[in-house]
Amino acid sequence: MEDENQTKILNSLLQKQNEILQVLKHSALVEKADKDVRLQFWETYEFVAEEVDSEFLERYNGDIDIIPTFAGLFSAVTTSFIIASQPSPQDSTNALLTQLILLTANGTSAPQSFALPLQAGYSSSAVWAQSLAYASLLLSLLAAFGAILGKQWLGYYKSNRYGHGSLEERGRRRQQKMEALRTWYFDAVVQSFPALLQVSLFLFGASLSINMWSQQQTIARVIVCITAFGVMLYGFSVFASLMSSDCPFQTPVAVL
């Protein structure tokens, strides 16, 4: 009898408990508490997101702002080098001036025919030097163009990352934008622009070395040594950053 009474009491308590839970489940107090928790979550999310976005935009804007300035100066130097290394028509001009002087001084006794020197062409070394110089110039211009696009992308993200709507809708939209940056490898694309400048710098060093080798080998050896040292230093920094994420010598190539 006692066992049956205890069983009835337990069943009655469980039934009452279930009734209380059902009442609380549909209670306005529970709904209000749930809404308060969700509101507090999205308010915290917005606060943290602002800090993350501020650091994100500051870092990328700082990296991109340097590129157009360096690319502009470097492109001017490369263009000057390309113009200076072109074959010069000065020999033909000097020959024509010499003939005019002879005709003026000697009149009819001047030689009636005068052989003009053949126009200077490109040697094989000049072709390689010019090719590398043009490649360097185009890469630097491409890096500057990419930097302009990067500024536009960052501006679009900054102005459209939240959109309109409730706090939760704005937070969800921002999270979608941030996940899209990872999906489309935004970091790797932006970091490729400084890498283009670095490659263009090494190409210019190689072009300068080839061009100078045909004129003065001593000077060319100095240029080759400095360029090789720069390549080895850059290779060491890339290798070190790939070996350890804590290495301070991080480079765009390591990110890619």
Legacy VTK file of the C-alpha trace (Angstrom):
# vtk DataFile Version 3.0
C-alpha trace
ASCII
DATASET POLYDATA
POINTS 256 float
0.000 0.000 0.000
2.761 2.410 0.869
4.484 1.815 -2.481
1.282 2.489 -4.350
0.696 5.711 -2.392
4.228 6.907 -3.067
3.830 6.112 -6.755
0.590 8.082 -6.904
2.229 11.011 -5.124
5.212 10.980 -7.529
2.930 10.814 -10.545
0.910 13.684 -9.188
4.031 15.778 -8.590
5.320 15.042 -12.087
1.993 16.035 -13.581
1.988 19.276 -11.624
5.566 19.951 -12.699
4.687 19.452 -16.351
1.716 21.781 -15.989
3.932 24.437 -14.411
6.507 24.078 -17.197
3.818 24.424 -19.857
2.516 27.550 -18.183
6.019 29.036 -17.927
6.742 28.114 -21.530
3.885 30.278 -22.761
4.360 32.922 -20.114
5.088 36.531 -21.128
7.818 36.686 -18.490
9.784 33.910 -20.196
9.346 35.522 -23.594
10.511 38.839 -22.218
13.550 37.240 -20.594
14.398 35.494 -23.889
14.096 38.766 -25.793
16.299 40.502 -23.242
18.995 37.840 -23.656
18.881 38.100 -27.465
18.996 41.889 -27.315
21.955 41.805 -24.964
23.728 39.326 -27.261
23.335 41.499 -30.379
24.306 44.637 -28.504
27.508 42.892 -27.375
28.039 41.598 -30.897
27.757 45.099 -32.367
30.227 46.474 -29.835
32.798 43.760 -30.547
32.195 43.998 -34.318
32.928 47.723 -34.267
36.302 47.065 -32.624
37.165 44.284 -35.099
36.081 46.323 -38.131
37.950 49.398 -36.946
41.188 47.412 -36.649
40.489 45.625 -39.949
39.880 48.841 -41.919
42.805 50.683 -40.333
45.260 47.896 -41.157
44.210 47.434 -44.766
43.839 51.144 -45.484
47.337 51.709 -44.099
48.802 48.966 -46.302
47.010 50.196 -49.415
47.802 53.889 -48.938
51.524 53.222 -49.345
51.186 51.418 -52.678
50.149 54.288 -55.040
52.885 56.584 -53.738
55.647 54.003 -54.093
54.262 52.736 -57.417
54.156 56.284 -58.829
57.748 57.054 -57.893
58.998 53.653 -59.004
57.143 53.888 -62.340
58.771 57.264 -63.005
62.228 55.788 -62.388
61.506 52.749 -64.561
60.154 54.914 -67.387
63.263 57.097 -67.301
65.453 54.010 -67.483
63.495 52.625 -70.449
63.795 55.903 -72.344
67.525 56.200 -71.609
68.242 52.647 -72.776
66.553 53.056 -76.166
68.827 52.937 -79.260
69.907 56.486 -80.022
69.680 58.012 -83.565
72.428 60.477 -82.616
74.993 58.856 -84.985
72.801 59.500 -88.039
72.144 63.064 -86.929
75.844 63.750 -86.450
76.603 62.319 -89.887
74.025 64.586 -91.532
75.406 67.632 -89.738
78.924 66.714 -90.851
77.798 66.511 -94.476
76.101 69.910 -94.268
79.243 71.468 -92.807
81.401 69.983 -95.574
79.033 71.248 -98.256
79.030 74.720 -96.739
82.795 74.885 -96.333
83.942 73.279 -99.575
81.046 74.005 -101.901
81.149 71.876 -105.052
84.473 70.272 -104.090
82.772 68.449 -101.191
82.214 64.704 -101.679
78.966 64.088 -103.559
78.125 60.871 -101.723
78.238 60.299 -98.037
77.495 56.977 -96.383
75.230 57.220 -93.356
75.797 54.788 -90.524
73.202 52.089 -90.104
70.580 52.816 -87.467
71.359 51.180 -84.181
69.224 48.165 -83.318
68.595 45.980 -80.269
71.169 43.446 -79.193
70.057 40.276 -77.409
71.051 41.693 -74.028
69.169 44.924 -74.782
66.053 42.918 -75.657
66.173 41.117 -72.306
66.850 44.330 -70.402
63.979 46.127 -72.134
61.600 43.187 -71.643
62.294 43.003 -67.901
62.034 46.787 -67.558
58.660 46.878 -69.300
57.422 43.956 -67.183
58.545 45.805 -64.052
56.737 48.959 -65.157
53.497 47.127 -65.938
53.527 45.244 -62.624
53.980 48.475 -60.661
51.100 50.092 -62.560
48.970 46.993 -61.952
49.733 47.208 -58.232
48.636 50.855 -58.175
45.433 49.956 -60.022
44.778 47.160 -57.520
45.306 49.581 -54.636
42.615 51.875 -56.063
40.229 48.940 -56.331
41.115 47.890 -52.772
40.184 51.326 -51.439
36.833 51.053 -53.200
36.211 47.576 -51.775
36.999 48.717 -48.244
34.754 51.764 -48.641
31.896 49.565 -49.834
32.331 47.195 -46.886
32.436 50.065 -44.402
29.273 51.721 -45.695
27.223 48.575 -46.393
28.254 46.068 -43.745
25.195 46.715 -41.513
22.488 47.905 -43.858
19.086 48.732 -42.353
16.663 46.989 -40.030
16.593 45.823 -36.447
19.696 45.280 -34.360
19.595 41.538 -35.022
19.098 41.971 -38.782
21.985 44.420 -38.963
24.208 42.073 -36.992
23.355 39.106 -39.193
24.049 41.152 -42.330
27.432 42.236 -41.003
28.332 38.625 -40.184
27.431 37.595 -43.740
29.690 40.335 -45.110
32.580 39.211 -42.921
32.142 35.562 -43.915
32.054 36.631 -47.579
35.464 38.283 -47.136
36.884 34.939 -46.028
35.053 32.979 -48.737
36.388 35.195 -51.529
39.965 35.354 -50.094
39.867 39.124 -49.658
43.017 39.125 -47.550
45.037 37.193 -50.145
43.855 39.444 -52.985
44.744 42.675 -51.166
48.081 41.304 -49.999
48.975 40.424 -53.601
49.279 44.131 -54.501
52.407 44.754 -52.371
53.758 41.444 -53.683
53.446 42.768 -57.249
55.526 45.801 -56.287
58.186 43.608 -54.741
58.401 41.441 -57.854
58.591 44.540 -60.072
61.486 45.837 -57.974
63.458 42.612 -58.456
62.721 42.640 -62.201
64.016 46.194 -62.423
67.215 45.156 -60.647
67.686 42.308 -63.119
67.035 44.617 -66.088
69.498 47.184 -64.764
72.138 44.484 -64.282
71.758 43.121 -67.829
71.811 46.573 -69.361
74.916 47.646 -67.458
76.745 44.338 -68.082
77.157 45.207 -71.762
78.590 48.626 -70.880
80.631 48.333 -67.707
80.962 44.961 -66.004
82.415 46.306 -62.769
79.364 48.457 -62.134
77.154 45.573 -63.273
78.732 43.260 -60.673
77.910 45.740 -57.915
74.292 45.911 -59.084
74.058 42.113 -59.317
75.454 41.670 -55.798
73.013 44.170 -54.281
70.075 42.644 -56.167
71.067 39.126 -55.122
71.392 40.245 -51.510
67.890 41.727 -51.648
66.476 38.505 -53.126
68.143 36.368 -50.442
66.946 38.678 -47.663
63.409 38.556 -48.993
63.585 34.776 -49.407
64.756 34.399 -45.819
61.881 36.526 -44.499
59.347 34.506 -46.522
60.807 31.193 -45.339
60.896 32.326 -41.714
57.285 33.558 -41.819
56.149 30.267 -43.375
57.961 28.250 -40.724
56.440 30.137 -37.790
53.299 32.250 -37.490
54.939 34.069 -34.562
57.779 35.319 -36.769
57.749 39.140 -36.964
59.002 39.121 -40.578
55.601 38.496 -42.151
55.326 39.191 -45.885
52.434 39.223 -48.395
53.784 36.069 -50.069
53.539 34.185 -46.766
49.861 35.172 -46.511
49.184 33.986 -50.057
LINES 1 257
256 0 1 2 3 4 5 6 7 8 9 10 11 12 13 14 15 16 17 18 19 20 21 22 23 24 25 26 27 28 29 30 31 32 33 34 35 36 37 38 39 40 41 42 43 44 45 46 47 48 49 50 51 52 53 54 55 56 57 58 59 60 61 62 63 64 65 66 67 68 69 70 71 72 73 74 75 76 77 78 79 80 81 82 83 84 85 86 87 88 89 90 91 92 93 94 95 96 97 98 99 100 101 102 103 104 105 106 107 108 109 110 111 112 113 114 115 116 117 118 119 120 121 122 123 124 125 126 127 128 129 130 131 132 133 134 135 136 137 138 139 140 141 142 143 144 145 146 147 148 149 150 151 152 153 154 155 156 157 158 159 160 161 162 163 164 165 166 167 168 169 170 171 172 173 174 175 176 177 178 179 180 181 182 183 184 185 186 187 188 189 190 191 192 193 194 195 196 197 198 199 200 201 202 203 204 205 206 207 208 209 210 211 212 213 214 215 216 217 218 219 220 221 222 223 224 225 226 227 228 229 230 231 232 233 234 235 236 237 238 239 240 241 242 243 244 245 246 247 248 249 250 251 252 253 254 255
